[in-house]
Amino acid sequence: MVDYDKLINSQCKCSKGLPWKKDYICMVLPCEHLFHSQCIKNDICYFCKTKIDKIISLQDKDIHFQHFADILSMTNYDTMSYNTSLNFIDSMFDLLSIMSKLVFTNNKKDGKELCTKIFSLNNLTLNVYGMEKLDLEEKKVLICNHVSYLEFIVIYYLFNTGFLASSIVGNSKIIERLRKVVKLLTIERGKNANVVNEIRKFVDENGSICLFPEGILKHPDTLTRFRTGAFHVGYPVYAITIRHNNIISDGLINNFLYKLSSKKNINMEVHILGPYYPPFNEASIEKIRQSMAKVGKMCLSRVCNRDIVDTKDKKVEL
């Protein structure tokens, strides 16, 4: 019997986020904890010390659909996007142009022009549904599913909003440069006790903020559990779903930039749901997640990233 309200881990015993490692993801039964296949060393679960009766993966033919969704959500999908040396060389001039423009980007107008140049690398077409809804509220919180760093660029281009970001991302050199154009509120996951108050102050001062409540890059066909801070700020929430026909993603920013020059034709569907009004509870938050999954054609995973904590020894590769 599957407990659909259960929360599943997003970090393996090796202290790495499950999607960050190119390895098969396995679920151990009956406790339903997730591991990299190479990290299962004995018949006792590392997390709960329960005896392991069975180990399942996406390859199992009789797998329960909920187990399939949980495992899929944490499966590394970097191989869904790739580039060739020839494409990279062919795009070198465009990439250098973007990087040089980044150095001199100092205002919103420059930021929008930089976004346009990035979009042109892959002939990106945006189809946006529900844009008129945003005019209903002056101050608002935006939430969005999280698959690729490209979502930051698309959301900034469309909505001209600031972002909540993990301190791990916020400490990168590229993001530090973008702070001159994009307003960022950075937090250390697991440490910021007053994050809701900080988000509220940010919205008061800037009008809006975008959060990725899943808190982790995960498989594009799934939607994991939400961190709930966005729903307790006291402002209306708009839910955004982004669906890519061609994924450009990588856990490492250097690799992401390399793949960005792949010259794919990308079509993105952006749906704006809401506004949803406070107060919120667990049931109403879950209903919003279900609505996003339905519109974005994603299956619901029980994985929650609350077990991931930012530490100073973690770094973004640049």
N, C-alpha and C positions, 0 to 999 in steps of 0.2 A: 504494500500500500504506500503510495507516494504522498508525502506531506508537501503540499504546494506552497505552504507558508514558510517553509524552512529556508534558512539562509545558508548558502554554500560558500566555502572559502575561495578567494581569488589569488592567494599566494601559496606557493608550494613549501614544503619543509626546507628546501634549499634557500629560502628567503627571497627567491625571485618571483615576480608576478608570473602567473601561469602562462599568459600569452607572450611573454618576453623571450621565451626560450624555444628554439626550433626542435621540439620533441613532441611525441604523441602524448595527449592528455588521457589519463585513465581515472576512473571513479572506482573507489573501493566500496564494497557492500558488506554489511548493511548500513554503515554509518554515512555513506555518500560523500565522503571527502574526496577532493580532487588532487592529483599528483602528476608531475612529469613521469613518464614511464620509467625513466632511468633512476628515479628517486625512490621507487618502491623496492625495499631491500629485504623485508621479512613479512610475516603474516600478521603483524600487529600494526594497527593504524598509528602513525606518528602523532596525530593530533589528539585523538580521544582514547587511545590505548585499547580499542575494541578489536577483537579477533576478526581478521579479514576472511570472509567466506567466499568472495568472488571479486574478480577485477574485470571491469567492462570498459570498452572503448567504442569509438564511432564505427569500428569494423564489425561489431556484434550484430547479427541479423535480427535477434529477438529483443533488441534494446527498447526500453520504454521511451516514448517520445520526450518526456520531461528530462530524463537522463541524457538523451541525445542533445537537447537544447542546452543543458548545463555544460556538457563537455564541449560542444561546438563553440559556445560563447568564449571559452578560454583557449581555443585552438589557435596557434600562431598562423597568421594569414599573410605574412610578408611575401610569400611566393605568388600571391594573386596579382602582384604588380612586379614588373621587371623593366629593365632597360638594356639596350645594347650599346657597345662602345661606339658604334657608328652613329647612332642617334645622339649620344652624348656629345660627340665631337661636332656633329652637325648643329647642335643647340648651344655650343660653347659661347658663341658671340651673344646670344640672347641671355644666357645665364650671367655672363660677365656684365651685361648691360643692367640686369636686375640687381646684381650685387653692388654695382657702382651707384645705382640710384638709391639703394638702401642707405648708403653712407650719407647721402644728402637729403634724405627724407625727414622733414621737420614739421609737417602739418598734415591735416586731414586730406587736403587736395592731393598732396604728394602721395599719401597713403593709398588713395583710391586709384591713382595712376599706376602705382606699383602693383596693386591687385590686378588691374587690367593686363599688365605685361605678363604676369604669372599665368593668368587665364589663357592668354594667347599661345602659350607654349603647347597647350593641349587642346586648342580649339574648344574651350569649355563653353557649354551652353547651359544657362540657368533657366529653369521653368519654376516660377514662384507662384504659389497659391495661397491666398488669404492675406496679402500684404496690407489691404485696407483695414484689417482688424487692429493693427498697431496704433491707428489714430484714435482708438477708443479710450486709451489710457496714456496719461502724460508720463507717469513713473511706473516702471515695470521691471519684472525679472524674466529673462528668457532662459529656457532650458533646451538642450539639444542632445540627440544621440551622438555617440563619439566613436568614429571609425578611423579618421585620418587628420593629420595636422592641417590639411587643406580646408577643413571646416572652419578653422579660425579665420582664414582669409575670406572665405565666402560670407560668413556671418558679419565680419567687419565691413565688407564691401556693401552688403545689403542693408544693414541695420545701424552702422556707425556707432556701435556700442562698445563698452569696456568688457573686460573678462575677469573671472575668478580663475586663478591658475595655481597649480602646485608649485611650491618653492623650488622643486627640482627643475621644472621647466623655466620658471622665472629667473633662475640664476644663469641660464645659458647666454652666451655672448650675443647671439642673434636676437633673442627676445629682449635683452637689455637695450639693444639699439632701437627696437621697435617701440619701447616705452615712450619715446619722444612723440609717437603718433597715436599709439593705442594705450588707453588707460587700463592698467592692470592692478588687480588686488591679489597679491600672492599670499598663500597660507602654507603652513606645514601640516600635512595631514596627520591627525592623531595628537596634535599639540595645541592648536588654536581653540581655546575654550570659548572665546567670544566671537567666533566667526560670523554668527548671525547678526550681531550688532555691527560688525565691520562691513558686512554686505549692505545692511540697511543704511549706514552712513554713506557708503559709496553711491547707492541709488539716490539718496537725498541730494548729493552733490553733483551727480552726473546724469541723472535721469533714468538710466537703465544699466543692467549688467547681464552678461550671458554666463551661464554655468553649464558644465557637462556633468549632470548628477550621477552618472554611472561611475565617474572618477577614474576610468581606465579605458585605454584603447582596446576594443574587443571586436570579435567577428561581426562583419556587416549584416549578417542575416539574423542577428539576435539583439535583444535588449536586456541588459542586466538590471539588478535591483538599484534603486536610487538612494544616494545620500539625501537627507531630507532638509538640509539647511535652507535651500532656496525657497521652501514652502512656508517658512516661519519668519520671513522678513517683514510681512505685513503689507506687501504690495501684490497686485494682480500678477499672475504667472501666465506666460505664453509658452506653449510647447512647440518646438520646431523639430520636424523630422527631415533628415537629408538622406536621399537615396542616390547612390552613384551607380552608373552602368559600368564604369571602369574604375577600379579602386587603385589609388596611388597612396600607399601607406608603408611605413616602416617605423619600428620602435626607435630607431636612431635617426636624428635629424640629418646627419650627413648623408645617410643612405636615402632618406626621403627626398632630399634635394637632388640627388643623382637620378632617382626615378621620376622626378618632376619634369625632366627633360625627355621623357619617353615618346613624346609626340603622339599620344593617344587622343582619340576624339572622345571627350568626356561630356556626357549629359547628366545633369544633376537635377533631381526634383526636390524642391523645398516646399514643405507644407507647414503652414502656421496654424496651430490649433489654439483655441481659447478666445478671449481671456478666461482664466479660472480665478475665482476670488477666494481670499482667505475668510474664515480660518480653514485649515486643512487638517485631516487626520490620516492615519495609515490607509484606511479604506479609500478615501478620495484621492490620495497620492497614487495608490495602485491603479485606480480607475483611469487616471491620466496616463500612466505607463501603458496600460492596456490599449488606450486609444491611439497612442503613438505607435505601438507595435502593429496595430491593425492598418493604419494609414501607410506606415513604412514597410509593410510586409515582412515583419520581423517576428521571430518566435521568442517567447518570454523565458528568460533564464532566471534561476533562483540565486545565481552567484551575486555576492555583495562584496565590495572592495573595502569594507570597514577594517579589514585585517591588514591593510597596507598603511605603513607609517613612513613619512619622509624623514630621512636621516642625513646628516652632513656628509657621510661617506658615499652617498649616491650621487652620481653625476650624469648630466646629459652629454653624450658624445658630440663634439663639434669638429 
